[in-house]
Amino acid sequence: MSALIQWDIADHQYMAKAIQLARNGLYTTQPNPRVGCVLVKNGQVVGEGFHYRAGEGHAEVNALAMAGEKAKGATAYVTLEPCSHYGRTPPCARGLIDAGVTRVVSAMVDPNPEVAGRGIKMLSAAGIDASFGLLEKEAKALNPGFIKRMEQGLPFVRVKLASSLDGRTAMASGESQWITGAAARSDVQKLRAQSSVIVTGVESIIHDDSSLTVREDQLGLADAKQIVEQQPLRVILDSSLRTPKTANIFKQPGRTVVATCSSNNERIKELEAVGAEVVVLPSDNGRVSLIALLKWLAATEQSNDVLIEAGATLAGACLQQGLVDELQLYMAMKLLGSDARPTFALPLTKMSEQIELKQIDSRMLGNDLKLVLQPVCGEG
Ligand SMILES: NC(=O)c1ccc[n+]([C@@H]2O[C@H](COP(=O)([O-])OP(=O)(O)OC[C@H]3O[C@@H](n4cnc5c(N)ncnc54)[C@H](OP(=O)(O)O)[C@@H]3O)[C@@H](O)[C@H]2O)c1
């Protein structure tokens, strides 16, 4: 492994290209990371590849297949350290060695404990000039969920909410459709598609009877058909099994889990009969433990990215417990009035309890303002 590394402008450009390629897997690689690879020889790109779906070729394998014999003597730019272990496919580090690549630049070390530097060591041991750290921040931004799951055993948690300008998410009656316009709703479809799991609260199911699916016609992406083949797992938090068995969510393609702390076997059987998977988790003050849910999702479902789409109660509970990594807030230029429901049920009483948010992004989507924010304290 090189200690002091100088990368030139061309190195930066090729790695930026590899990061761009990795984005092709934004909606499909779960539970695997998004990875891109570029092979360059004598200033010419001879191979390009990205990982699209778990079980299919890794980025390096696809780039090597494109390069063929031209890979001999080439430099490989990879957004994630090439793997060193036998998973569903043979180790990519071995593939690069066998193809005669002479230099490998990785953007970041693989946080997967099964790799964690072993890929780079394997390359170095074979006499390849192997370095890492080029555009590392940008590469890490491709896979916040995968990195968090590998490092902490927890998924990356995003909370999505649509609110009025006065911070209201539903009328007092529970009516909430639709606050934001078509552009914002289409953006939410993309957000769902890049998530492994969509979590909601039982009250949202009772009031909205939402499906929480990714819809091909609303994605606006060239590979929408392939993306919707793998719907994100849907989870309803329902401590005492109040979800109606007639709920729309059970009629959708893909899996729906009802996470509960009730052991009412009769209700469990009723929900299972309509296609639900019921998972009993520990309770926390009479409600499903949120941390237990997140640990279960990471360990059992290999979930990288969790999207919480619920009302003020669940959104507030997640924020208060410091479990939120990112807020995605869609604000309509409307006022719903002081009797409407708040964005977060957060019973704070002192200024010292305030939750500070850092702005990551802001943009207009039609007439709605989209804000991406991160809690400054209470990182999950
Ligand atoms: N504007 C938006 O973006 C948006 C999005 C979704 C929904 N909504 C609206 O929000 C309203 C529903 O919001 P809501 O606040 O009443 O309910 P909610 O947040 O959707 O669901 C809350 C329920 O989830 C259950 N739950 C289980 N474990 C929990 C835990 N650890 N922490 C918190 N909740 C837990 C609780 O019921 P149990 O104790 O019985 O389990 C709780 O009452 C609806 O009117 C809907 O239309 C708006």
The ligand as an SDF file (V2000), in Angstrom:
LIG
                    3D

 48 52  0  0  0  0  0  0  0  0999 V2000
  -47.2990   14.8110    5.3500 N   0  0  0  0  0  0  0  0  0  0  0  0
  -46.6600   13.6700    5.3520 C   0  0  0  0  0  0  0  0  0  0  0  0
  -45.5370   13.5390    4.8480 O   0  0  0  0  0  0  0  0  0  0  0  0
  -47.3310   12.4800    5.9490 C   0  0  0  0  0  0  0  0  0  0  0  0
  -46.7370   11.2110    5.7830 C   0  0  0  0  0  0  0  0  0  0  0  0
  -47.3660   10.1340    6.3690 C   0  0  0  0  0  0  0  0  0  0  0  0
  -48.5240   10.3400    7.1000 C   0  0  0  0  0  0  0  0  0  0  0  0
  -49.0660   11.5610    7.2110 N   0  0  0  0  0  0  0  0  0  0  0  0
  -50.2780   11.7890    7.9970 C   0  0  0  0  0  0  0  0  0  0  0  0
  -49.9440   11.6030    9.3530 O   0  0  0  0  0  0  0  0  0  0  0  0
  -51.0920   11.1650   10.0480 C   0  0  0  0  0  0  0  0  0  0  0  0
  -50.7130   10.0170   10.9190 C   0  0  0  0  0  0  0  0  0  0  0  0
  -49.6950   10.4530   11.7640 O   0  0  0  0  0  0  0  0  0  0  0  0
  -49.6050   10.0110   13.2320 P   0  0  0  0  0  0  0  0  0  0  0  0
  -48.5810   10.8830   13.8570 O   0  0  0  0  0  0  0  0  0  0  0  0
  -50.9530    9.9740   13.8660 O   0  0  0  0  0  0  0  0  0  0  0  0
  -49.1210    8.5090   13.1450 O   0  0  0  0  0  0  0  0  0  0  0  0
  -47.8490    7.7620   12.5290 P   0  0  0  0  0  0  0  0  0  0  0  0
  -46.6040    8.4680   12.9110 O   0  0  0  0  0  0  0  0  0  0  0  0
  -48.0840    7.4610   11.1150 O   0  0  0  0  0  0  0  0  0  0  0  0
  -47.9510    6.3950   13.3350 O   0  0  0  0  0  0  0  0  0  0  0  0
  -47.7840    6.4560   14.7150 C   0  0  0  0  0  0  0  0  0  0  0  0
  -48.1360    5.1620   15.3290 C   0  0  0  0  0  0  0  0  0  0  0  0
  -47.1080    4.1880   15.0900 O   0  0  0  0  0  0  0  0  0  0  0  0
  -47.1190    3.2760   16.1380 C   0  0  0  0  0  0  0  0  0  0  0  0
  -45.7890    3.0450   16.6720 N   0  0  0  0  0  0  0  0  0  0  0  0
  -45.2630    1.8210   16.9570 C   0  0  0  0  0  0  0  0  0  0  0  0
  -44.0760    1.9340   17.4980 N   0  0  0  0  0  0  0  0  0  0  0  0
  -43.8080    3.2570   17.5890 C   0  0  0  0  0  0  0  0  0  0  0  0
  -42.7140    3.9780   18.1270 C   0  0  0  0  0  0  0  0  0  0  0  0
  -41.6540    3.3720   18.6650 N   0  0  0  0  0  0  0  0  0  0  0  0
  -42.7540    5.3260   18.0870 N   0  0  0  0  0  0  0  0  0  0  0  0
  -43.8160    5.9590   17.5590 C   0  0  0  0  0  0  0  0  0  0  0  0
  -44.8790    5.3230   17.0280 N   0  0  0  0  0  0  0  0  0  0  0  0
  -44.8890    3.9760   17.0560 C   0  0  0  0  0  0  0  0  0  0  0  0
  -47.9710    3.8790   17.2600 C   0  0  0  0  0  0  0  0  0  0  0  0
  -49.1970    3.1770   17.3420 O   0  0  0  0  0  0  0  0  0  0  0  0
  -49.2390    1.9090   18.3190 P   0  0  0  0  0  0  0  0  0  0  0  0
  -48.7810    2.3930   19.6620 O   0  0  0  0  0  0  0  0  0  0  0  0
  -50.6440    1.4480   18.2850 O   0  0  0  0  0  0  0  0  0  0  0  0
  -48.2940    0.9580   17.7350 O   0  0  0  0  0  0  0  0  0  0  0  0
  -48.2190    5.2920   16.7940 C   0  0  0  0  0  0  0  0  0  0  0  0
  -49.4640    5.8000   17.1980 O   0  0  0  0  0  0  0  0  0  0  0  0
  -52.1020   10.7700    9.0180 C   0  0  0  0  0  0  0  0  0  0  0  0
  -53.1070   11.7440    9.0200 O   0  0  0  0  0  0  0  0  0  0  0  0
  -51.3510   10.8070    7.7280 C   0  0  0  0  0  0  0  0  0  0  0  0
  -52.1920   11.2350    6.7000 O   0  0  0  0  0  0  0  0  0  0  0  0
  -48.4860   12.6450    6.6610 C   0  0  0  0  0  0  0  0  0  0  0  0
  1  2  1  0
  2  3  2  0
  2  4  1  0
  4  5  1  0
  4 48  2  0
  5  6  2  0
  6  7  1  0
  7  8  2  0
  8  9  1  0
  8 48  1  0
  9 10  1  0
  9 46  1  0
 10 11  1  0
 11 12  1  0
 11 44  1  0
 12 13  1  0
 13 14  1  0
 14 15  2  0
 14 16  1  0
 14 17  1  0
 17 18  1  0
 18 19  2  0
 18 20  1  0
 18 21  1  0
 21 22  1  0
 22 23  1  0
 23 24  1  0
 23 42  1  0
 24 25  1  0
 25 26  1  0
 25 36  1  0
 26 27  1  0
 26 35  1  0
 27 28  2  0
 28 29  1  0
 29 30  1  0
 29 35  2  0
 30 31  1  0
 30 32  2  0
 32 33  1  0
 33 34  2  0
 34 35  1  0
 36 37  1  0
 36 42  1  0
 37 38  1  0
 38 39  2  0
 38 40  1  0
 38 41  1  0
 42 43  1  0
 44 45  1  0
 44 46  1  0
 46 47  1  0
M  CHG  2   8   1  16  -1
M  END
$$$$
